[in-house]
Amino acid sequence: MNKALRITAQLPQANLRFARSRSCAAMFTVLLASLMLSNGVHAQTTDRPDLSKQPSLYVVGYAHLDTEWRWEYPQVINEYIRKTMEDNFKLFDKYPHYIFNFSGANRYRFMKEYYPEDFAKLKKYVADGRWFPAGSSMEEGDVNAPSAEAIIRQILYGNDWFRTEFGKASAEYMLPDCFGFPSSLPTILAHSGVKGFSTQKLVWGSSAPGGGPESREKTPEGTPFNVGVWVGPDGENVLAGLNPGRYSGGIEADLSKPLPPSPPNTALEELQWCFYGLPLLRNRRHRRHSGRGLCQAIGSNRH
């Protein structure tokens, strides 16, 4: 039985938005493509599905890049920055409703300086609502050692660069690959105009109180909740996604069938999210296998 591949452009704030369905939970993710997989014909459409009847999987595109890790800036600029643009431009051409997020104003500075023609093309995609400058900051930097002022300046300079170049700022703070976060962070973010926060690193191990196999959501030890409101010491808060699953996680559930019942909690009813995708340098065979997993999750035999 064939299922549909639908692609939607209804998720502008990719790492904060979520969908609710009476028949199955919508999956909230940040790594591959802005896709909606559901029943119907194999064609792209802007029609909104009937979430009470059509199992739907939302997958939102995002590329994580360590600007400097086991490589130096020349390789980042010559290879990773260039490929981020070129590969996503191809996806924009192939899928008319594909949407992509990319963080770090500093990476966009590289694009503008070293690839001005591609950057001009990127700006058009931003204006069309298909490429979203994300993360609010200049870089996805550590927030433990730096002072509150340093974090505020990350947001101030990052979003100011986005506003200057694109006419819009982002409303979320993304630190998928940083270890540890101070209790003051939601206060700092909220007073800087940021509305949401997401990370993956708590599932690597955390000393924060909460979580564990006996917790309501059965999150890992040290992960207080999946998606919720993180409140700072002065009462200010941000929407936070803290448990996206494994670093290179997959989607293994059959979403064409109802999910097993969970403990009653109307605030969390039918809401899940995860990071789904592959490490930076995996080859095409891995990417194909990864895409096949998405199709299998909703019962499709189209790869």
C-alpha positions as CSV (number, residue, x, y, z in Angstrom):
1,M,0.0,0.0,0.0
2,N,1.4,3.4,-1.0
3,K,1.1,6.4,1.3
4,A,1.6,10.0,0.4
5,L,4.6,12.3,0.5
6,R,3.3,15.7,1.2
7,I,5.4,18.7,1.7
8,T,4.2,21.7,3.7
9,A,5.3,25.3,4.2
10,Q,3.3,25.8,7.4
11,L,6.2,25.7,9.9
12,P,8.0,29.0,9.9
13,Q,9.5,28.7,13.4
14,A,10.7,25.2,12.8
15,N,12.3,24.4,16.1
16,L,9.4,25.7,18.2
17,R,6.3,24.8,16.4
18,F,4.4,21.6,17.0
19,A,1.2,20.0,15.6
20,R,-1.5,18.1,17.4
21,S,-3.5,15.2,16.0
22,R,-6.3,13.2,17.5
23,S,-5.3,10.1,15.6
24,C,-1.6,10.2,16.2
25,A,1.1,12.5,17.7
26,A,2.8,14.9,15.4
27,M,6.6,14.5,15.6
28,F,8.5,17.8,16.1
29,T,12.1,17.7,14.7
30,V,15.0,19.7,13.5
31,L,17.3,18.0,11.1
32,L,16.1,17.0,7.6
33,A,13.4,18.7,5.6
34,S,10.2,20.6,6.0
35,L,8.1,17.6,5.1
36,M,4.7,16.3,6.0
37,L,4.2,12.6,5.3
38,S,0.6,11.5,5.1
39,N,-2.1,9.6,3.2
40,G,-3.0,10.5,-0.4
41,V,-1.3,10.7,-3.8
42,H,2.4,11.0,-4.3
43,A,2.5,14.7,-5.0
44,Q,3.3,17.9,-3.3
45,T,0.4,19.9,-2.1
46,T,-0.4,23.0,-0.1
47,D,-3.7,21.4,1.1
48,R,-3.8,21.1,4.9
49,P,-4.4,17.5,6.0
50,D,-7.3,16.5,8.2
51,L,-5.3,15.7,11.3
52,S,-8.3,13.9,12.9
53,K,-8.1,11.3,10.1
54,Q,-4.7,11.5,8.4
55,P,-1.6,10.3,10.3
56,S,1.0,13.1,9.8
57,L,4.7,13.4,10.4
58,Y,6.2,16.8,10.5
59,V,10.0,16.9,9.7
60,V,11.7,20.3,9.7
61,G,14.9,21.0,8.0
62,Y,18.0,22.2,9.9
63,A,21.7,21.8,9.4
64,H,23.9,21.8,12.4
65,L,27.5,23.0,11.8
66,D,30.4,23.3,14.2
67,T,32.0,26.4,12.8
68,E,35.3,25.2,14.3
69,W,35.9,21.7,15.6
70,R,38.1,19.1,14.0
71,W,38.7,21.4,11.1
72,E,39.7,25.0,10.5
73,Y,38.0,28.0,9.0
74,P,39.3,27.5,5.5
75,Q,37.6,24.1,5.3
76,V,34.4,25.4,6.8
77,I,34.3,28.2,4.2
78,N,35.5,26.3,1.2
79,E,33.4,23.1,1.9
80,Y,30.8,23.2,4.6
81,I,29.4,26.7,4.1
82,R,29.3,26.2,0.3
83,K,27.7,22.8,0.4
84,T,25.1,24.0,2.9
85,M,23.9,26.5,0.3
86,E,24.3,24.4,-2.8
87,D,22.6,21.3,-1.4
88,N,19.7,23.2,0.0
89,F,19.3,25.2,-3.3
90,K,18.9,21.8,-5.0
91,L,16.2,20.8,-2.5
92,F,14.4,24.0,-3.0
93,D,14.3,23.3,-6.8
94,K,13.2,19.7,-6.3
95,Y,10.6,20.3,-3.6
96,P,8.6,23.5,-4.1
97,H,7.4,23.6,-0.5
98,Y,10.7,22.6,1.2
99,I,11.6,24.9,4.1
100,F,15.0,25.1,5.8
101,N,16.5,26.7,9.0
102,F,20.1,27.6,9.5
103,S,21.6,29.2,12.6
104,G,24.6,31.4,13.4
105,A,24.9,34.9,11.9
106,N,28.6,34.4,11.7
107,R,28.1,31.6,9.1
108,Y,25.9,33.9,7.1
109,R,28.8,36.5,7.2
110,F,31.0,33.9,5.5
111,M,28.4,33.3,2.9
112,K,28.1,37.0,2.1
113,E,31.8,37.6,2.0
114,Y,33.0,34.5,0.1
115,Y,29.9,33.6,-2.0
116,P,28.1,36.9,-2.8
117,E,26.1,35.5,-5.7
118,D,24.9,32.5,-3.7
119,F,24.1,34.8,-0.8
120,A,22.0,37.0,-3.0
121,K,20.1,33.8,-4.0
122,L,19.7,32.8,-0.4
123,K,18.3,36.2,0.5
124,K,15.6,35.7,-2.0
125,Y,14.7,32.3,-0.4
126,V,14.6,34.1,3.0
127,A,12.2,36.8,1.5
128,D,10.0,34.0,0.1
129,G,9.8,32.3,3.5
130,R,11.6,29.2,2.5
131,W,15.0,29.7,4.3
132,F,14.8,30.9,7.9
133,P,17.7,32.5,9.8
134,A,17.5,30.7,13.1
135,G,19.1,30.6,16.5
136,S,19.2,34.4,17.3
137,S,23.0,34.3,18.0
138,M,26.3,34.9,16.2
139,E,27.4,31.4,17.1
140,E,26.1,28.4,19.0
141,G,28.5,29.1,21.8
142,D,28.9,27.9,25.4
143,V,26.6,29.5,28.0
144,N,28.3,28.3,31.2
145,A,31.6,30.2,31.3
146,P,30.5,33.4,29.5
147,S,28.8,36.1,31.5
148,A,25.2,37.1,31.1
149,E,26.3,40.1,29.1
150,A,28.2,37.9,26.7
151,I,25.1,35.8,26.0
152,I,23.0,39.0,25.6
153,R,25.6,40.3,23.1
154,Q,25.4,37.0,21.1
155,I,21.7,37.7,20.7
156,L,22.1,41.4,20.2
157,Y,24.7,41.1,17.5
158,G,23.2,38.0,15.9
159,N,19.6,39.2,15.5
160,D,20.8,42.7,14.6
161,W,22.8,41.1,11.7
162,F,19.7,39.1,10.6
163,R,17.5,42.3,10.7
164,T,20.1,44.3,8.7
165,E,20.5,41.6,6.0
166,F,17.2,39.9,5.9
167,G,14.7,42.3,7.5
168,K,13.7,39.8,10.2
169,A,15.1,38.2,13.3
170,S,14.7,34.8,14.9
171,A,12.7,34.2,18.1
172,E,14.5,31.1,19.4
173,Y,17.9,30.2,20.9
174,M,19.4,26.9,19.5
175,L,22.2,25.1,21.4
176,P,21.9,21.5,20.2
177,D,25.6,20.7,20.8
178,C,26.6,22.6,24.0
179,F,27.1,21.0,27.3
180,G,25.2,22.4,30.3
181,F,23.0,25.5,30.8
182,P,22.7,27.8,33.8
183,S,19.4,28.3,35.6
184,S,19.5,32.0,34.6
185,L,19.4,31.2,30.9
186,P,15.6,31.5,30.4
187,T,15.7,34.9,32.2
188,I,18.6,36.1,29.9
189,L,16.8,34.8,26.8
190,A,13.4,36.2,27.7
191,H,14.8,39.7,28.5
192,S,16.6,39.5,25.1
193,G,13.3,39.0,23.3
194,V,13.8,35.3,22.7
195,K,10.7,33.1,23.1
196,G,12.1,29.5,22.8
197,F,15.1,27.3,23.5
198,S,16.1,23.8,22.3
199,T,19.0,21.5,22.9
200,Q,20.0,17.8,22.5
201,K,22.8,17.6,25.0
202,L,20.9,16.9,28.3
203,V,20.2,13.4,27.1
204,W,24.0,12.8,27.1
205,G,23.9,13.1,30.9
206,S,22.7,15.8,33.3
207,S,22.8,16.5,37.0
208,A,19.6,18.6,36.9
209,P,16.8,17.4,39.2
210,G,14.0,15.6,37.4
211,G,13.4,13.0,34.7
212,G,14.2,9.3,35.0
213,P,12.2,6.1,34.4
214,E,9.6,7.0,37.1
215,S,8.9,10.5,35.7
216,R,5.6,11.2,34.0
217,E,7.2,11.5,30.6
218,K,9.9,8.9,31.3
219,T,12.6,11.2,30.1
220,P,16.3,10.4,30.7
221,E,17.8,11.2,34.2
222,G,18.5,14.9,34.4
223,T,16.0,15.9,31.6
224,P,13.0,17.5,33.4
225,F,10.6,17.2,30.5
226,N,10.3,16.7,26.7
227,V,8.7,20.1,25.7
228,G,7.7,22.6,28.4
229,V,8.1,26.0,29.9
230,W,11.5,26.7,31.5
231,V,11.2,29.4,34.2
232,G,14.1,31.5,35.3
233,P,14.9,32.8,38.8
234,D,12.9,36.1,38.2
235,G,9.8,34.3,36.8
236,E,10.6,35.0,33.1
237,N,10.3,31.9,30.9
238,V,10.9,30.4,27.5
239,L,9.3,27.4,25.7
240,A,12.0,24.7,25.9
241,G,12.5,21.5,24.0
242,L,14.9,19.4,26.1
243,N,14.5,15.8,25.0
244,P,14.9,15.2,21.2
245,G,16.3,11.7,21.6
246,R,19.6,10.2,20.6
247,Y,22.3,12.2,18.7
248,S,21.7,10.4,15.5
249,G,18.2,9.1,16.3
250,G,15.7,7.5,14.0
251,I,11.9,7.4,13.8
252,E,11.0,3.8,14.4
253,A,7.3,3.9,15.4
254,D,4.6,3.1,12.8
255,L,2.7,6.4,12.8
256,S,0.0,4.9,10.6
257,K,-1.3,3.2,13.7
258,P,-2.5,4.8,17.0
259,L,0.3,5.4,19.5
260,P,0.1,3.5,22.8
261,P,-1.8,5.3,25.6
262,S,0.2,7.5,27.8
263,P,-0.5,8.7,31.4
264,P,-3.3,11.3,31.2
265,N,-1.9,14.8,31.0
266,T,-3.9,17.3,28.9
267,A,-1.0,19.8,28.8
268,L,1.1,17.1,27.0
269,E,-1.5,15.3,25.1
270,E,-0.3,13.8,21.8
271,L,2.9,15.9,21.6
272,Q,6.3,14.5,20.8
273,W,9.4,15.8,19.2
274,C,12.8,14.5,18.2
275,F,16.0,15.3,16.3
276,Y,16.3,13.0,13.3
277,G,19.2,12.8,10.9
278,L,22.8,11.9,10.3
279,P,26.2,13.2,11.4
280,L,27.8,15.8,9.3
281,L,29.9,13.7,6.9
282,R,27.8,10.6,6.3
283,N,27.5,9.4,2.7
284,R,24.6,9.2,0.3
285,R,23.9,5.5,1.2
286,H,23.3,6.5,4.8
287,R,21.1,9.4,3.7
288,R,18.9,7.1,1.6
289,H,18.6,4.7,4.5
290,S,17.6,7.6,6.7
291,G,14.9,8.8,4.3
292,R,13.6,5.2,4.0
293,G,13.1,5.2,7.7
294,L,10.8,8.2,7.5
295,C,8.7,6.5,4.9
296,Q,8.5,3.3,6.9
297,A,7.4,5.2,10.0
298,I,4.2,6.1,8.3
299,G,3.8,2.8,6.4
300,S,5.0,3.9,3.0
301,N,6.9,1.6,0.6
302,R,8.1,4.5,-1.5
303,H,11.7,5.4,-0.8
